Amino acid sequence: MAHLADRWLRARPGYREELSRWTGREHSSDGVPASAAGPWDALESVPIRDFAELTAQPRPSAEFEPYPTILVLATAGDRQRDWVRAGQALQRGAADGDLEGPGDDADQSTG
């Protein structure tokens, strides 16, 4: 499903233009610089928003885990307070994940 959604997003009119407006600018106070983009998933197991897609900057590839856990974050609205709450939730989830450590699964029950 994630790959289907990624293909749908990339096929939308204006996607590449929007991406170019806010990515790849190294000396800007707004957007994502190409230097912040990580390696490309060599296994292509998870669609990744490629912030360096439109730059000529070469990128290494890396083998990601074959069965990754994916966090989906959505909001009911598209207002500034929705964005802030989503950011807070993402920050909380990242902090909780850091505390548990890689490979730990707090929800996994051991019978």
C-alpha positions in Angstrom: 0.0 0.0 0.0 2.9 2.4 0.8 4.4 1.9 -2.6 1.0 2.5 -4.3 0.6 5.8 -2.3 4.2 6.8 -3.2 3.5 6.2 -7.0 0.2 8.2 -6.7 1.9 11.1 -5.0 4.8 11.3 -7.5 2.3 11.2 -10.4 0.3 14.1 -9.1 0.5 17.3 -11.2 2.8 19.8 -9.6 4.6 17.3 -7.3 8.1 17.9 -8.7 7.6 21.6 -8.8 6.5 21.7 -5.2 9.4 19.5 -4.1 11.9 21.7 -5.9 10.5 24.8 -4.1 11.4 23.5 -0.6 14.3 21.0 -1.1 17.9 21.1 -2.3 18.6 24.7 -1.2 21.8 24.6 0.8 21.8 28.3 1.8 18.2 29.0 2.7 16.5 29.5 6.0 13.5 27.6 4.7 13.2 24.0 3.3 15.4 20.9 3.4 19.0 21.1 2.1 20.2 18.2 -0.1 22.9 17.6 2.5 20.2 16.5 5.0 19.1 13.6 2.8 20.2 10.2 4.0 21.2 7.2 1.9 18.8 5.6 -0.5 17.2 2.3 0.5 19.0 -0.3 -1.7 16.3 -2.9 -1.1 13.6 -0.3 -1.8 11.5 -1.9 0.9 10.0 1.4 2.1 9.2 4.4 -0.1 11.2 7.3 1.2 10.6 11.0 0.6 13.7 11.8 -1.3 14.7 15.3 -0.4 17.7 15.1 -2.8 15.7 13.7 -5.7 16.0 16.8 -7.9 19.7 17.5 -7.2 22.7 16.2 -9.0 24.3 15.4 -5.7 25.4 11.7 -5.7 24.0 9.7 -2.8 25.2 6.4 -1.4 22.7 3.5 -1.0 22.4 1.4 2.1 20.6 -1.8 3.0 17.8 -1.0 5.3 16.0 -3.6 7.4 13.9 -5.9 5.2 10.7 -5.6 7.4 10.7 -2.1 8.8 8.2 -0.7 11.3 6.5 2.3 9.7 4.9 5.1 11.6 2.0 6.8 9.9 1.1 10.2 11.2 -2.1 11.9 10.1 -4.2 14.9 11.2 -7.9 15.6 11.0 -7.3 19.1 9.7 -4.7 21.2 7.8 -4.3 24.2 10.1 -1.3 25.4 12.0 -2.5 23.9 15.3 -2.9 20.6 13.5 0.7 20.8 12.2 2.0 21.7 15.7 0.2 18.8 17.3 1.4 16.4 14.6 5.0 17.6 15.2 4.6 17.1 19.0 3.3 13.6 18.4 6.1 12.8 16.1 8.6 14.2 18.6 7.1 12.1 21.4 7.1 8.9 19.2 10.8 9.5 18.3 11.7 10.1 21.9 9.9 6.9 23.0 11.6 5.0 20.2 15.0 6.3 21.3 14.4 5.2 24.9 13.4 1.7 23.9 16.4 1.3 21.6 16.7 -0.2 18.2 15.0 -3.5 17.7 13.0 -3.3 21.0 9.3 -3.7 20.7 7.4 -2.5 23.8 4.1 -3.8 22.5 5.3 -7.4 21.9 4.0 -9.8 24.4 6.0 -12.7 25.5 3.6 -15.6 26.5 
